[in-house]
């Protein structure tokens, strides 16, 4: 809890009890856990062989949450075997999960049976991981991305084998307000014997989906979506084995002049996915179109940590500036004075002002509204607090509510 860069090197976390899927390997809150295997062979400065750490037969292998932009998990060269829930990361900016093996042996249900779950995370690096169920029929979900927002995130160069779902992108992973719109892209992944390779499930929220362009119309081979689908199981029978998109429409860019047909999704939701052919000379290949990035592979150096920290601090400064402009319309003192000095005849004026600046009202302003019982009746106050849900977490504001006459 609140520990930066605590390192777990080549560790085994194993449940040896007579009860399956019990316990948590590592639980992390507002910290930066670094989970890494051990290098056993070098060629120059590069590691060529790794001894992997292990998380086996646990309820959660790793459960890590963060409320600060500087806290993230760094997980590399580790095996996750037969865990009910593999790695769950929440609220993180800049998490890294690379070169890991996830063996999933549990059918997917609403709360388990997955390898990696990114919940309200952004800026992540998910690369060179293998998600697999070794038996039949298919079991589990490899990777779930839930609500990563509209940032241009990527899932890049991962393998998914024998699963109910390879990648499931839930809720909002797309920004409709940018020109052009942007969001999550699923690129250069390999799928084999999965019920659904890429899935965007239906949502109750509005404007959900992934980036409107999966890849781009370009002569740069690295701009293709580059995913490889299992041609032996591709039958356009309407069960959408390759791409099942119930979200907003997107265009999928793929190279046409390749001997193998594995770059072409055959069984997909034609109403929400448009295929776009791009011709290359010379022929497109996976090695040229999907090279490893600099983040894949070895451990993170002190220089890389410093550079990452500097980038995140710049992000914090930028976010704080936007936040200051949003809270109470950019002037807490003025809005507080307006509420505090209001009279009963100004009820609708004050109510409309507060609702118009929601959901970014400060506790100071909401506290003033609670105390103005002659101006803000209970029904209006309820609306204001529902529109600013963070206010319900304030003990001070709850005490003020209890002090109202009505």
N, C-alpha and C positions, 0 to 999 in steps of 0.2 A: 504494500500500500504506500504509494508516493515514493518509490525508489527508482532512480534513474540508472539504466545500464547494469542491471543485475544479470550476470552471465551464467547460463546452464550449458556446460560443454560435455557432450557425449554422455548424457545421463539417461538412465532407464527408469521410467515410471510405470510400474506394472501392478495390476490387481491380481493377486494370487489366491484370493479367497474362493470359497465354493459358490459365490454369487456373482453372476455376470454383470458387467457394466456398472461398477460401483466406484465412487470416489472421483476426485478431480486431481489431475496431475499438477498443473500450475494454475493458480488463480491470481489474477493481477488487477489492481485498481489504480488508475492514474499513475502508472509506472511505465518503464521501458524495459521489458524483459527481452533478453537476447538468448535464443535457444539455438544451439549450433552443434553439429557433429564435430568430429575430430579429424584433422587432416593427417593421413598416414604416409603420404608420398608427395614430394614436391618436384617440379621441374622448373628450375629457376625460382621466381617468386610465385609461380602458379601452382596451386594444389591440383594434383592429378588423381588422387584416390582419397576417399573419405570413409571413416567409420561413423555410421549413422547412429544418432540417439533413438530412443524408442519410447512410445506411449502405447500401452497395451491393455485392452479390456476395461476401460474406464468409462464413467458416465460422461464426463468432459475430459478430453485430453488437456486442452488449454482453454481457459475462460478468462478473457482479458477485456476490460472496459476502460474507457478514458473519457474525461470531460475537458481535457486540455489539448490544444493543438500540438504541443510539443511531445506528447506521450504516444508511443506506438510500439508495436511488437515487431521483432526481427527474428524470423524463424527460418532456418536453413538446414539442409542435410539431416533430416529427421524422418523417421518412419512412424506412421500412426496406423495401428493394427487393431481391428475389431473393437473400436470405441463406439459407444452409442451416439455421441456427438464428438466430432473430431476437434477442430479448432474453431472457437467462437470469438470473434473480434467485434467490438462495438464502439462507435463514436470516435474512431481513430483517423488521423490524417497521416498518411505516409507509411502505413504498415507494409512489411515485406514478408512474403511467404514464397520461398524459392527452393528448387531442388529437393522437394520433399515427396515422400511416397505415402499415399492414403489408401489403405485397404479397408473397404467398407463391407461389413458383413451383416448389416441390419436393414430390413426394408424401411423405406422412408415413410414416416408419419408426420403430422404437423409439427412435432417438437423434437424430432430426432431422426437418425439414420442418414447423416450427411458427413462429408469430409471436412469442408471449410465453409463457414458462414460469416460473411461480411455484412454487418448490420449498421447502417448509417455511417459507413466509412467512406473515405475519399482519398485520392492521391496515392493509392496503393500500388505495389508491384507484386503481381501474382504470375510467376513464370517458372517454366521447366518443372512443374509438378505432375505427378501421375496419380490419378484417381481411378481405382479399380475395384470391381467385385469379381473374384476369381471363379465363381461357380455359375450355375444356372438355376432358375431364371434370373433375370436382372434384379438387382437390389440396390437401394440407396440412391442418393443424389451426391454428385461430386462436389459442386460448388454452388452456393446460394449467394447472390448479391441482392441485398434488400435495401432499397432506398438510398443509393449512393449520390442522388441529386443530379444536377445538370452539368457537372464538371466533365471534361474529356478524359474519363478513366478508360483503362484497357485491361482485359484479361488476355494474356499473350503467351503463346507457346506452352500449352498444357495438354496432357493426354487424358482421355476419359474412356474407360473400357468396361463393358458389361454392366452398366448402371440403368436404373429407371430413368434418370435424367442426368445429362452431363452438366450443363450450366443452366441454372434457373435464375433469371433476372426479374426480381419482384418489385412492385410499386414504382416509384419515380426514379428512373435512371436516365433522364433526358431533360434538357432545358429548351423549352419552346420559345423563350423570349430573346435568345441570341440570334444574330444573323451571320452565317447560317446557324440553325439549331445544332446543338452538340450534346454529348452524353457518353454513355458506356458503349465501347466497341469490344466485340469478341473476335480476336484475330489469331490466326496461325495456330489454332488448336487442332488436335487429332482426335477423332471420335471413332470408336469401334464397338459394335454390338450394344448400342444403347437404345432404349425405347424412344427417348427424345433427346437429340443431341443438344440443341439450343432451344430453351423454352422461355417465353415471356408470358406468365400466367395472367389470367383476368384479375382485375383489382377493383376495389370499391372506391378508390380515390380517382380523381379526374386527371387526365393528361398523363397517364403512365406510359412507360415504354423505354426503349433504348435509343441510342443515337440514330438519327434518320439516315445516315450513311454508314453502312458497315463496309469499311474501306472507302476508296474514292476513285473517281474516273481520272486516271493519271497513267502516264507511261513510266512512272517509277514503280518497279516491281514490288517495292515494300509498301505501296499504297493499296494493294489488294487485301480483301478480307483474309484470304490465304488459309482458311480452314480446310481440313481434309476429312471428308466423310467416308463412311464405310460403304464402298460400292457393292459389296457382296450382299448387303442387306437393304439396299436402296430399291424399294418398290413403291411407285407413286399410288398407294392404295388409300390415301386420304387420312391416315392416322398420324401424319406429319412427323416421321422419324427424324428428319434432318433439322427443320426449323418449324417450331410451333409458336406462332406469334399472335397472342390475343391483345396486344397493346397497340400503340400508334404505328402507322405504316413506316417501313424503312426500305431502303434500296440496298441490295447486296451486290458488291462488285467482285467479279471473279475473272481469272484469265481463261481465254477460250482455247489457245493453242498449246495444250498440254496433252501428252499421250494418254495419261490416266484421266478418268472422269471423276476422280475423287474430290476435285475442287468445286464441283457443281452440286449444289443441293437439289435433289430431285423431288423429294416428298416434303412439301412445305405449304404453308398457308398462303395461297396465291392472292387472296383478297387483301392481305396486309404486308406482303413481301413482293418486291419487284426485283427480278434478276437483271443485272447489267453486265454484258460481255465486254471484256477489254482484250484486244489482240496485242501480243508482244512479239517482237523480233530482236534477239533470238527468243526461243521458247522460255516461258516463265518456269522457274523451279522453286521448290520450297527453300532450298539453301540460300538462293539469292533474294527471294521475296520475304523470307522470315528469319533473318539472322538473329542470333542471341543479342540481347542488349547488354550494356555495361553493368546493369544491376544484377543480371543472372550470374550464378556461379559462386565464387568465393566469398569469404567473410568481409564485413565492412571495416574499413580502415579508419583511423582517427581523423585523417583529412576528410574522408567522405562524411563522417559524423559531423565535423565542423561545418562543412558546406551545407549539409542537410539542415543543421540547426539554424544557420544563417538564412536559408530559404524559408524555413518555417517562421522565424521571427519576422521576416518581411511580410509573410502572409498574415501574421497576427496583427502587425501594424496596420495593414490595409483593412483587415476585418474590423479592427477597433474604430477606425475612421468611419467606416460605413455604419457600424453599430451606434456610434455617437450621433450620427445624422438621423438615425431611425428612432431612437428612444425619445418618447414624448415629443416627436416632431423636431428634435434637435435642441429643445429649450425646456428643460425640466422645471426650472424656476418659474418661468412665465406661465406654464400650464398649471403648475401647482397653485400659483397665486390666483389664476382664473377660477379654479375649482373652489379654492378656500374662501374666496370673497363673493361667490355666487349667491343669489337669492332664489327663492322658490319659483319666481316668475321665469327664471332662466333654465328650468329643468331640461327642456328639449334641446336648447342650445348647448348646454354642457354635455348632455348625453351624446348628441351627434358629434361633438368635438372629440370626446373620448373614444367613441366607436371608430371614428375616422382615423385615429392614430393607433388603433389596435392592429396587431397583437404586440405592440412595442411600448406599452405603458410601463413606467417604473412603479415599484412598490410605493414610492413616495406619493405619486399622483393617485394611485388606487386607494392608498390609505386616506388621503384627503377626501376622496369620493365616498368612502365608507362612513367617514365622520359627518358628512353633509347629509344627514338623514332627511332634512326638510327639503332637500333639492333632488336627491337620487333615491327614489323608492326601491324596495327590495327587488322587484321584477327587473328594473333597469340595471341595478347593481349586479344581479345574476348574469345578465347579458354581457356586461363589461368584463366580469371575471371569467366567463366562459370563453370570451374572445381573447383573453390574456391568461391562458391556463397555468403559466408559471406562478401566478399570484396565489393559487391555492396551496402552494408548497411553503408559503411564508407563515411561520408561527405568529409573527407580529400582526399580520393582516387577519388571521383567523381570530386572534384575541380581540381585534377591533370589531370584527363582525359580531362576536359574542357580546360586545358592549353596546350594540345598537339597542334602542328601546324596543323597536319592532323586529 
